[in-house]
């Protein structure tokens, strides 16, 4: 190869002729240099260093000693590798090691104050719901994309949905997401796909109901309870529980909304439908492996005047005094469990609220904290 290059052929031509990479030819040409080829050492050179030069233990001890002295006496309060190199007593100890060498000595001897961040594995999907975390049930998450405007047209809002295990996405572009528009969207989705065990929402009034009144069970919650689904409301100002859905929201905005110039809302809906069909086709294997869903009740109609029955789940973060706000009330949970996550399970039939402590670091532990008596009064629903 080197001889061919010396005759005037290009490096790329030689690499093609000998069926090797261009860097391989360049490496051997550099090895040969301008010497005669019979005087070049063609033996392989392993990438491992033949000789390891390590700082003597006595010098390492001097580095640690100077660091301790600087930590106690330095006027600047600096005792890192650069400070040690700067303050090294050359007259008595000789030349100091390089700054990088001092840094490696401190790291090797465990003398650094800072510690590398421990990156723990992500918790399983729906880790705060035991049945979902174990893969025995699925959870549909719903959210609203706001702030979109058609050119020369109305403001657009998009109701989006996603199943945590099945990954089944949905999107309903409209001129404004209201409770009246969410109800038929959810019913249509569940009639087609089946009813999930849980439906997750944020604390927007279109999902949860008005916040100025206590003990409100909104229309969306009543729909879920009557369809055999448990509504779950995420913590206030904590979007991490909707991370999977937020990811889909971003992809929809990049692949559908920002990709085209939409002339009308109907055109936006048509492109959204094609995008969702493609996603469903690509996720066929994931959909098949997801937990089974029971069919939506046949000949069923939503009765807003019926007394709510079943469970409501609220994910909340406790206050400084260990209290959690649920259903417009402040409940004392545990004084030692402050500024931490809890899952409040409201049993409408038994008139009780059970609190469980949650730890993202240990998602399998759901610590029982307290059960309190609280009956949600039944009031005629005003439509």
N, C-alpha and C positions, 0 to 999 in steps of 0.2 A: 504493500500500500504506500509506504513512504517513497519507494523508488518510483512508483507511478506518479506521485505528486511532484517529485523532483524533475520528472521529464516534461512537466508543464501541464499535466491534466488538472482539472479543478477538483477540489475536495469532494464536492457533491457527486461528480462523475465517478470518482474512485469509490466512494461509499456505495453507489448503486452497483458498480461492477463487482465489488467484494461482498455485497449484501450485508453491510454493517451500517451503523448510524454515523452521521456526520461527526458528532463529538468523539467517536472512537478513532476516526482517521485523524482528527485534529490532535488528539492526545498523543498518538504515536509520532506524528510529525514534530510536535513540540519536544518529545523525548529525544528524537534523533538530532534536532537542531541542524547545525551545519557540518556535523562530523561525518566521517566516512561510515557507511552503514556497517562495515565489518568491525567497527570500534564502538558500536552502540550496545549497551546492556539491554537486551530484549526481554529479560526475565520479568515476570509479573511482580508488582509491588502491592502487597496487601494494604488496604486503607487503614489498618490498625497501627497505631504508633509503636515503633520499635522500642522506644525508651520513654518512660513517664517521669517527668521532673516534678517532684512534689516539694512543697515548702517544708523545711525541717520543723520538727515538733517544737523546738525551742523558740523559733520565730513565731509560730502560731500562738504559743503561750504569751509572748510579748504583745501580740496584737490584742489578745483578750485582756491582758493587764492594763494596757493603755486605754482600752475601751471603758473599763470600769473606772479608771481615774477620771477620764473626761466626763463620764456621766455624772460624777459627783462635783467636779471642780470647773468644768468648762463654763466660761462666762456667756457663751453663745447658746449653751445647752445642746451642742451638737456632738455626737459621738458615733457617727456612722463611718463608712469606709473612707470617704473623702476627708473627714475631720481627723481620723487616725493617721492617714497618709500625710496630712498637713502638719500635724503636731508630733510626728515621729522624731524622737531624739537621735539625730544622725550621729552626733559626736560620741555617744556611748553605745548605741545599738547598731550603728552602721546604716547602710542604705536601706530604705523601707521597701517592702514589696509593692507591686503595682496596686492601683486602686481596685481593679477587678479581682486581683489575687486576694486582697484583704476581704472583699465582699464574699468570695467563695469560702475563705476561712471562717468567717462569721456564720455563714450558712451551714457549713459542714459541722461546726462545733455547737450548733443550736443556740447561738447568741443573738439572733435577730429578734426584735420586738414584734414585728409584724408576722402574721401567719397567712399562708395561702388560703384562699376561700375554699371551703369544702362544698363541692357541688354534689348534692344528693340527687338520686334519680327522681324523675318526675312521678308524682302519684298516679295511680290508675285513673281512667276516665270515671268521673262521678264518684270520686273517693269519699265524698261526704255523705253518700247514700249507699249503705252496705249492699243492697241488692244489685245496684248498678255497678259498683266496684267489682263484685264477684262475677259479673256477666250474666246474672240470672234475669235481669230486667233492663229495659232501655228507657232513655229519658230524652224527650224532645225539648230543645231550647228555642226560645223565641226572643226576637229583638226588633228594633226599628232603626232604619237608616234615615237620617234627616238631613236637611240642608241641600237637597238637589233641586235644580231648576232647569226645566226645558227651555231652550232658546226661543224667546218670544212666547212662551207658554206658561203654565202654572207651576207652582212649587210641587215637587214630587217627594213622597215619602214611601219607603219600602218596608213592609213587614217581612222578616226573614225567619226561617226555621231550620233546625238541623238536629238529627238524631245522633246522640253521642256514640253509640255502638254501630248502628247501621250506616251512619254517615249520609242519610237521606236529606238532601237540602231542598228548600223551597223558598220562593220569593214572590211577593205580591206587590208590584208597584201600583200606587194609587195617589190621588191628590191629597190625601191626609189619612193617616192611620188613626182610627177611632175604635172604640170598643164594638160599635155596631158593625164595623167591617172586619174586625178580628174574629168574631164569633163564627160567621159562615166560612172563613178561611180555615180555621181549625177543624170545623166539622167536615169540610171537604177533604182535608188532608187525612183525617183519621178514618173517614169512610173508605178511602182508597187504600191506605197502608195498614190500618188497624190502630187500636188505641194503645199508647205506651203506658207503662206503669207510672211514670212521672212526667210532668210538664213543667219546665223551668222558665221563669220570667224575672225581669228586673222589677224595680219598685215604681215604675211609671204608673200614673193614674189610669191609663188605658188598660193596664193589666190588673193592677191590684185594687183599683177603686179609689174613691176620694180619701185623702189623708186627714182631712179636718175632723172626721168623726171616728169614734172608737168602735171596735167590734164590727168592722165592715167586712162582709164577705161579698166581693164584687161579682159581676156577671161572669167573668172568665173563670174565677174559682168555682162558681156554681156549675158552669159547663163541665169543667174537669171532674168535679165530684159526681155529677149525675152520669157522666160517661164512664166512670170507673177508673179515673186517673187522679193521682195525687198532685196537686199544685205545689211547686217549690218556688220560693222567692229568695233571690240572692242577697248578700249583704249590701247595705247602702254604701255607695261610692267605692265599690270593689269590683272592677270589671273582670278580674282574673277568672271568676267562675263561669264567665261566658266566653272564655278564650277561644274555644273551638268555633263558636258561632262568629265571633269577631274576625277570625281568620277567613271564614267564608264570606263575610261582608266585604272584607278587603279584596278578595279575589273577584267577587261579583262587580265591584266598582271598577276594577282594573280590566276585566275581560268583557264586560258588557257595557257599563255606563261610560267609561272614558274611551273606549275603543271605537265607538261609532258616534255619529251625529244623529240623534233621534228627532224625527220630525213631529212625532206625536206620542202620546201615552200608549196608544194601541201598538205602535211600532216597538216601543220599549218592552211591552209585555210579550210581544211575539219573539223578540230576540232573547228575552229572559227564558221563555219556554224552551227554545232550542238549546240554550246553554244548560238548563236543568236536565233535559233529556240526555244530553251527552254525558253529564256527570253521573246520572243514574246508570247508564250503560257501562261506564268505566268502573264503577264501584259495585258491579254485580256480585263479585265474590264476597265482598265485605257485607253486602246486604244479606246474602244467604247465610253467612255465619252469625248474624246478629240474633239476639233473643227473639222468640216468637211473640207476636202481638195478637191479642184477642180481637175479634171483629167488632166493629162499631155496632151498638144496639140497633136492631132493625125497627122501623116504624117508631122512632124515638123523636121526641120533641122536647126542647128545653123548657122547663117550668121554673121561672124565676121566683114564683111565689112559694115553692116548696121549701120546707125546712132543710138547710144544709146538713148533710150527714157525711161522715168520713173523717179524713185527716187533712190538715193544712200544715205545711212545713215552711219554716222561716229560718234562714241562715242569717245570723246576726253576730255582731262583735260587741262584747260587753264594755261597759263604761269603766271609769276609774274606781267606782265603788262596787263593781261586780254585778251591775244590773243590765238587763237587756230589754229593749223596746219591741213589743210584739202587739199587734192589733190595737195600737194607740195607747197601750198601757206600759208602764215601767215595772218590770218584775225583778225582785231580788234573786239572783241566781246563786252566786258564790263569791264571797269577798276575796278569796284567794285566786279567783279566775278572772283577772282584770285585763281589759284590752285584748281579749282572745276570742276565738271563734266558738260559737255554740250553734247547735241545731235544735230549734224549738219545734216540737211535734204537738200540734193542737188537736186533741181528740174531741171533735164536736159532739159525739154521742155520749162520752163519759164525762164531759165537762172538765177536762184536765189539760195541762200543758207540761210536757216532760222536756227537760233540757239535757243535752249531751254536749260535752266538751270535745272539740275537734282540734287535731294537730296535723298540719300539713306535713311536718317532718315524720310523723308516724301515722300514716293514713289509716292503718288497720285498727287503731285504738279509738273507740267512741265511748268516752268516759261519762257514765251516768252522774249527773250533778244534783238534780232536784226535780220533784214533781209537785206542781201547784194546782190548786183547784181554781178553775175559771170557766164559767159557763157563758157562752156567747148567746146573748138573747136573740130570739127569733123575731124579726120585724118584717112587716109587709114590704116587699121590694117595690120601690117607686121607679118606674121606667121613665 
